[in-house]
Amino acid sequence: MTPDDAARLLAACAAFDNRQPSEMAKRAWATALVDVPLDQDCFDAVAAFYGTPPQDPNQKLWIQPHNVRTLRTKIRNARLENFQYEPLPDETTAEYLARYRGQVQAIASGRIAAPTGRLALEGGPSREFMAELEARGWDGNRTVPGEDDDEPAAELIDTVRRTGPLGIVCPMCAAEIGHPCKSSHATKKHPLGKPLAKPHTARLRAASGEPQQTPEQRAAEEERIRAASARALARIQDEDIPDADIVEEAS
C-alpha cells in the first residue's frame, strides 16, 4: 500500500469517525500496511469494523491499521471455507505449489467464485466387501428396537449401569442411580435429607457384590459402634486434666 492508497483508505475511515487525515497519517498507515494492497476487501474491512457494535456501548470506535489487516484476512478466509485443491495427474512438487497458490489467491481475492458446498463422499461398500462382512457374522441391516418391537428400548437402556456405588439404588436410603446417598435428618434446605459425601456402607457392599447384612447383623454393628463411642467418651472424662500453673511475673 502506497501513501496515496493509504490516503484513500483514511478517507473511507473519516466517513465513519470524522478523523482529519494528514500527510503524516497516510505515510504511517502506508508503512503499517506496506504488504497489504488497496482493494475492495480493505474498504469492506473498514465497513465491517464500524458496522460491529463495541462491547462497551460508551466506547468510541477508532479503527487502526491492524484492524484493517485482521478483518481483511477474515473476509478472504471466508471465501476459502469450502476450497479443495484440484490436482493434476503426475504433477511435480513445483507445479503443485504454483497451482495451489494460484487457486488460493484467485478464490480469496474474489476473482473466482468461492465453492458453495462441501464435497461429499459418494457411493457405498461394494458387494464383495459386504459379502465378506456377512460371512464373518455381521448383520448389515441391524435396527434398534423401538416401542412397537417385542423388546422395548427401555429394557436395553435399563441394562446400562454406571460403575461404582452410584450405579445401583442405595438399599439404605433408596437414593436413585447416579444420585448421592442422603442422611435421614431433614433440614430446611434439604427436606429429603442432606446429600452425603460418601455412600452408605450397604451401598458400597452391594456395588462390590458383597452379601448384605441381616437386620440382626446391622443392629449388632450399630451397638458395637455405640459401645465404642461410649468407651471413648468415658476415657476422656476419666482423664485428669492438670490445673494450669500460675506464673507470677517478675516485678
N, C-alpha and C positions, 0 to 999 in steps of 0.2 A: 504494500500500500504506500503510495506516494503522499507527500504533504497535500497536494491538490485533492487526491482521493479522500484523505482524512478530513479535509475541509468540507467536502460534500457530505460525508458521514456525520460530521458535527452539526451541519445544518439540519439534518434529519433529527438529531438529538434535540436541537434547540426548539424544534416544533413541539416537543413534549415538555421540556423543563425550562424553557426560556433562558438558556445559557447564552453567554456572549462569546462566541468563538473568536480566538485571537490567533495571531501568527505563531506565537509560542505554543498554543494548544494544538494546532494542527500538526506542527512538527513533532510534538511529544507523542501524539496519537499515532503518527506515521512510524515513529520509532518503535512504539509498543506493538504495533500490528504490521511490522515490516514484512512478515511471511504470510500475511492474510490478504488476498486480493479483494478489491472492492467489487462485490457482486450483489445480486438481489438478496442472497442469504444474509448478508451483513445488515441490509435495511430491514429484513424480516426479523433479525435478531433484536434490533432496536425496538421494533413494534411489539415483539413478544415480551421484552423486558418491561415496557411501560404498560402493557396490557395485562400484566400479572400483578394483583394487589400485594403489597408488602405484608409481612407477618404483623408488624406494628402499624396500625392504621394512622398513627401520627407521624410515621417516618416519611420523609420526603425522598422520592425515588431520584437517583442521580447515577446514570449509567457510566461505567468506566470501561477502558479497553478490554480488560479480562472478561467482563460480562459479554461483550460482543463476541469474543473468541469462543467462550463456552457455549453460548446459545447457538451460534452458527454451527458448531460441531454437532450439537444435538439435532438440529434441523437436518443436517446432512446424514447423520447416522440413522435417522428415522426412515430415510429412503432406502437404506440398505438392510432393513429388518428382515425381509424375505429374500435377500440376494443369495444366490448359489452359483458358484463358478461353473461355467460350461467349458469343459476341457476339450481339446482336440486329440485325436489318436496319435500316438508316437511323438508328442511334442517334447521338446527338450526343457530343461530347467529354466534356461534363459527365456524361452518362448512362453513358458507358463507364467513366469513372473511378469513379463511385459504385458501379456494379455490380461492377467488377473488385475494388475494395477490399472490398466486401461478401462476395464469393465467397472471397477470400483469407482474410479474418477468420473466416468460418464454417468453412472446412476446417482452417485452422491451429489453431483452438480445439477442434476435435473435434466441434462441433455437427452438422456434416455429414460423412458418411463420406468418407475420402480416396479418390481414384481408385486402383484396384487394378492397373491396367495402363496401359502407354503406348499412345497412339493410333498405329495403323499405317496407312500408305498402302495403299489398295486399288486393284484394277484394274490394267490394263496399257496399253501403247500401242495406239492404235486401228489398225484395218486399213488405213485410208488412210495413216497415218504409216508403218506397216511397208512398205506398197507403195512409198512414196516412197524409203525406205531401200534396198529391194531393187532399185529402178530405178537407183539410183546405185552398184550393185555390192556392196552389203553383204550378207553371208551371215548371216542371222539365227539360224541354228542351228549355229554352229561348235562343234566339240568339240576337246578337247585329246587328242592321240594317247596311247594307253596301251600296256601291254605286249603286248596282243593285236593291235595295229594293225600295218600294214605298216611304218610308220616309227616306231621306238621313241622314247619321250620322251627317252631318254638322249642320242640324237643331237641333239635340239633343244637340250638343256642344254649339250652339248659345243660348240655354235656360239656360246655366250655367252662373251665374253672380257672381262676387265677391262683397262683401259687401262694403258699404261706397261710397263716391263720385267717386272714381276711377272705380266703377263698371258700370258707364254709360259714354257715349260720352258727352263731355262738350258742352252745347249749345252756349257758349260764344266764345271759341277759337277752337272748334272742336277737342280737344285732345281726342285721342282714349282711349278705355277701358284699364285700367292698366297704363296709362301714365299720368304724372302730367300736370296741366294746364301750359300754356306758355303766356308770355306777347306779346303785339302787336309790340314791338320795336325789330327790328332785330339788332344783333351785329355781329362782325366778327367771334366770337366763336360760336354764336348761330344764324345762319342766319334765322331760322324759329321762333325765339323768345326764350327768356330766360325762362327756367323752373321756375315756381313759387313754393314757399314753401307751400302755401295754395291754395286750389282750388278756382275757381271763385264762387261768391255768387250764380249765376244762377245754377251752377253745384251742389252746396250744397242743394239748394231748390229742384232741380229735384230729387236728391238722397233721400231726405226726403219725397217726394210726395207732396210738396207744389206747388201750381199753379205758372206758370211762369209769370213774369211781361210783360205787354204790352209795345210796343215801347214808348208810351206816359209816362207810369209809370217809365220806365228806364230813360227817358230824365228828368223827374221831380226829380228823385233820384239823378242824376248826377248834376243837377242845385242846389239842396239842399246842396250837398257836396261842390260844388264850392263856394256857398254863405257863408257856414260856414267857409271855408278856408280863404275867403276874410275878413270876420269879425275878425277872429283870427289875421291875418296879420295886419289889421288896428289897432287893440287893442295894438299890440306890438309896432307899430310905434308911437302911441299916448302917450305911457308911457314915463314919464320924467326920464331920466337916470341921477342920480345925478353926479355932477362933483367929481372927486377924490380929496380928501383933501390932500394938500401938507403938509407934516410934516417935519419941519426942525429939523435936527439932532442937538442935543445939542453939542455945541463946548466944 
